[in-house]
Amino acid sequence: MTFNTVELAEPTSDLIAALEAAGLPTDDLHELGRCFYRFEVEGRPIGYGGLEQIGPDALIRSIVVIDSHRGAGHGSAILSLLEAEAAGRKASSLYLLTTTAAAFFRRHGYVVLPRSAAPTAIAASRQFSALCPTSAAFMFKELRTQ
């Protein structure tokens, strides 16, 4: 699957609308350290994904596939591209919080950890400490850096 990947210089209205439609947090998108991407096919957005680099770790900030493009493997492809980007930025571990997609991430090698196992910097992030409910699954995957 071939995408055109566009790194967004700042959060755009279409990114915010897609995240809100999926029930994903948008309150801190303008803060430093967040990097969002628009994934396109033939110039049309099919999804978005984001990373937040926190020292040697990265936090997946959201993955959303536009409704009309779901079910075609785009989420897996977006996740793979985000993992490669994080590895390219020398992140050794990826973390995420999810209330609805734990099974999806398990299929891609992520494991559920107790929230108490979160590295201090990850636990201090707004995503972890305020934006996601305590019921969200906390997940981890070790990366091979490039």
C-alpha positions as a LaTeX table, in Angstrom:
\begin{tabular}{lrrr}
\hline
Residue & $x$ (\AA) & $y$ (\AA) & $z$ (\AA) \\
\hline
Met1 & 0.00 & 0.00 & 0.00 \\
Thr2 & 1.54 & 3.29 & $-1.09$ \\
Phe3 & 0.70 & 6.53 & 0.67 \\
Asn4 & 1.85 & 10.04 & 0.30 \\
Thr5 & 2.76 & 11.11 & 3.83 \\
Val6 & 2.49 & 14.80 & 4.68 \\
Glu7 & 4.00 & 16.04 & 7.94 \\
Leu8 & 1.70 & 18.77 & 9.21 \\
Ala9 & 3.49 & 21.93 & 10.34 \\
Glu10 & 0.61 & 22.52 & 12.75 \\
Pro11 & $-2.71$ & 20.83 & 13.42 \\
Thr12 & $-5.18$ & 21.49 & 10.62 \\
Ser13 & $-8.96$ & 21.77 & 10.76 \\
Asp14 & $-9.32$ & 18.49 & 8.85 \\
Leu15 & $-7.07$ & 16.67 & 11.36 \\
Ile16 & $-9.02$ & 18.10 & 14.29 \\
Ala17 & $-12.36$ & 17.19 & 12.68 \\
Ala18 & $-11.21$ & 13.60 & 12.00 \\
Leu19 & $-9.95$ & 13.15 & 15.57 \\
Glu20 & $-13.12$ & 14.64 & 17.07 \\
Ala21 & $-15.32$ & 12.45 & 14.85 \\
Ala22 & $-13.45$ & 9.40 & 16.17 \\
Gly23 & $-13.76$ & 10.59 & 19.78 \\
Leu24 & $-9.99$ & 11.13 & 20.11 \\
Pro25 & $-8.40$ & 13.94 & 22.17 \\
Thr26 & $-7.54$ & 17.27 & 20.58 \\
Asp27 & $-6.97$ & 19.54 & 23.59 \\
Asp28 & $-3.16$ & 19.63 & 23.42 \\
Leu29 & $-2.45$ & 19.34 & 19.70 \\
His30 & $-0.73$ & 22.73 & 19.56 \\
Glu31 & 1.76 & 21.95 & 22.35 \\
Leu32 & 5.43 & 21.31 & 21.55 \\
Gly33 & 6.63 & 17.79 & 20.82 \\
Arg34 & 3.60 & 16.59 & 18.88 \\
Cys35 & 4.04 & 15.63 & 15.25 \\
Phe36 & 1.03 & 14.74 & 13.10 \\
Tyr37 & 0.88 & 13.30 & 9.62 \\
Arg38 & $-1.80$ & 13.20 & 6.95 \\
Phe39 & $-1.78$ & 10.04 & 4.85 \\
Glu40 & $-3.07$ & 10.49 & 1.31 \\
Val41 & $-3.85$ & 8.41 & $-1.72$ \\
Glu42 & $-4.13$ & 10.32 & $-5.00$ \\
Gly43 & $-4.17$ & 13.61 & $-3.10$ \\
Arg44 & $-7.11$ & 12.68 & $-0.86$ \\
Pro45 & $-6.69$ & 12.13 & 2.87 \\
Ile46 & $-7.36$ & 8.59 & 4.03 \\
Gly47 & $-6.18$ & 9.01 & 7.61 \\
Tyr48 & $-4.03$ & 10.70 & 10.21 \\
Gly49 & $-1.53$ & 9.66 & 12.82 \\
Gly50 & 0.61 & 11.35 & 15.39 \\
Leu51 & 3.63 & 10.88 & 17.61 \\
Glu52 & 4.88 & 12.63 & 20.71 \\
Gln53 & 8.59 & 12.17 & 21.31 \\
Ile54 & 9.50 & 12.02 & 25.00 \\
Gly55 & 13.23 & 11.40 & 25.34 \\
Pro56 & 14.09 & 7.86 & 24.16 \\
Asp57 & 10.39 & 6.96 & 24.05 \\
Ala58 & 7.51 & 7.97 & 21.82 \\
Leu59 & 3.80 & 8.03 & 22.43 \\
Ile60 & 1.41 & 7.28 & 19.59 \\
Arg61 & $-0.94$ & 10.21 & 19.77 \\
Ser62 & $-3.74$ & 8.97 & 17.59 \\
Ile63 & $-4.40$ & 6.94 & 14.51 \\
Val64 & $-7.61$ & 7.55 & 12.65 \\
Val65 & $-8.74$ & 6.27 & 9.27 \\
Ile66 & $-11.48$ & 8.20 & 7.48 \\
Asp67 & $-14.73$ & 6.21 & 7.59 \\
Ser68 & $-14.93$ & 5.65 & 3.82 \\
His69 & $-11.44$ & 4.07 & 3.84 \\
Arg70 & $-11.81$ & 1.69 & 6.80 \\
Gly71 & $-11.43$ & $-2.04$ & 6.41 \\
Ala72 & $-8.76$ & $-1.90$ & 3.70 \\
Gly73 & $-5.65$ & $-2.22$ & 5.89 \\
His74 & $-4.91$ & 1.49 & 6.03 \\
Gly75 & $-4.73$ & 1.54 & 9.86 \\
Ser76 & $-2.04$ & $-1.14$ & 9.82 \\
Ala77 & $-0.10$ & 0.71 & 7.15 \\
Ile78 & $-0.33$ & 4.00 & 9.07 \\
Leu79 & 0.86 & 2.26 & 12.25 \\
Ser80 & 3.81 & 0.77 & 10.38 \\
Leu81 & 4.80 & 4.17 & 9.02 \\
Leu82 & 4.53 & 5.78 & 12.48 \\
Glu83 & 6.70 & 3.02 & 13.96 \\
Ala84 & 9.32 & 3.59 & 11.25 \\
Glu85 & 9.22 & 7.35 & 11.85 \\
Ala86 & 9.65 & 6.87 & 15.62 \\
Ala87 & 12.56 & 4.46 & 15.05 \\
Gly88 & 14.11 & 6.94 & 12.62 \\
Arg89 & 13.91 & 9.56 & 15.37 \\
Lys90 & 15.84 & 7.15 & 17.62 \\
Ala91 & 12.90 & 6.19 & 19.86 \\
Ser92 & 13.55 & 2.80 & 21.41 \\
Ser93 & 10.03 & 2.25 & 22.75 \\
Leu94 & 6.53 & 3.15 & 21.65 \\
Tyr95 & 3.65 & 3.58 & 24.07 \\
Leu96 & $-0.02$ & 4.30 & 23.60 \\
Leu97 & $-3.32$ & 4.50 & 25.41 \\
Thr98 & $-6.52$ & 3.19 & 23.87 \\
Thr99 & $-10.09$ & 2.67 & 24.94 \\
Thr100 & $-11.24$ & 0.89 & 21.78 \\
Ala101 & $-8.34$ & $-0.57$ & 19.78 \\
Ala102 & $-6.34$ & $-2.83$ & 22.11 \\
Ala103 & $-6.99$ & $-5.89$ & 19.94 \\
Phe104 & $-5.73$ & $-4.04$ & 16.84 \\
Phe105 & $-2.49$ & $-3.07$ & 18.58 \\
Arg106 & $-2.01$ & $-6.57$ & 20.06 \\
Arg107 & $-2.07$ & $-7.95$ & 16.51 \\
His108 & 0.84 & $-5.63$ & 15.77 \\
Gly109 & 3.02 & $-6.75$ & 18.67 \\
Tyr110 & 1.96 & $-4.35$ & 21.42 \\
Val111 & 1.48 & $-5.67$ & 24.94 \\
Val112 & $-0.71$ & $-4.31$ & 27.71 \\
Leu113 & 1.18 & $-3.00$ & 30.74 \\
Pro114 & $-0.13$ & $-1.81$ & 34.06 \\
Arg115 & $-0.23$ & 1.98 & 34.14 \\
Ser116 & 2.17 & 1.85 & 37.08 \\
Ala117 & 4.83 & 0.52 & 34.67 \\
Ala118 & 4.85 & 3.72 & 32.63 \\
Pro119 & 8.19 & 5.54 & 32.47 \\
Thr120 & 8.07 & 8.77 & 34.48 \\
Ala121 & 8.14 & 11.02 & 31.41 \\
Ile122 & 5.32 & 9.10 & 29.69 \\
Ala123 & 3.23 & 9.15 & 32.89 \\
Ala124 & 3.74 & 12.92 & 33.08 \\
Ser125 & 2.43 & 13.52 & 29.54 \\
Arg126 & $-0.99$ & 15.16 & 29.21 \\
Gln127 & $-2.15$ & 12.20 & 27.13 \\
Phe128 & $-1.44$ & 9.82 & 30.03 \\
Ser129 & $-2.21$ & 12.06 & 33.01 \\
Ala130 & $-5.27$ & 13.98 & 31.84 \\
Leu131 & $-6.62$ & 13.34 & 28.35 \\
Cys132 & $-7.19$ & 9.58 & 28.37 \\
Pro133 & $-9.40$ & 7.96 & 31.01 \\
Thr134 & $-7.82$ & 5.69 & 33.58 \\
Ser135 & $-9.78$ & 2.83 & 32.00 \\
Ala136 & $-7.70$ & 3.14 & 28.79 \\
Ala137 & $-5.37$ & 0.23 & 28.07 \\
Phe138 & $-1.71$ & 1.25 & 28.37 \\
Met139 & 0.34 & $-0.55$ & 25.71 \\
Phe140 & 4.01 & $-0.88$ & 24.77 \\
Lys141 & 6.23 & $-2.10$ & 21.95 \\
Glu142 & 10.00 & $-2.11$ & 21.76 \\
Leu143 & 11.38 & $-0.67$ & 18.53 \\
Arg144 & 14.44 & $-1.50$ & 16.53 \\
Thr145 & 16.14 & 1.82 & 15.86 \\
Gln146 & 17.40 & 2.53 & 12.37 \\
\hline
\end{tabular}
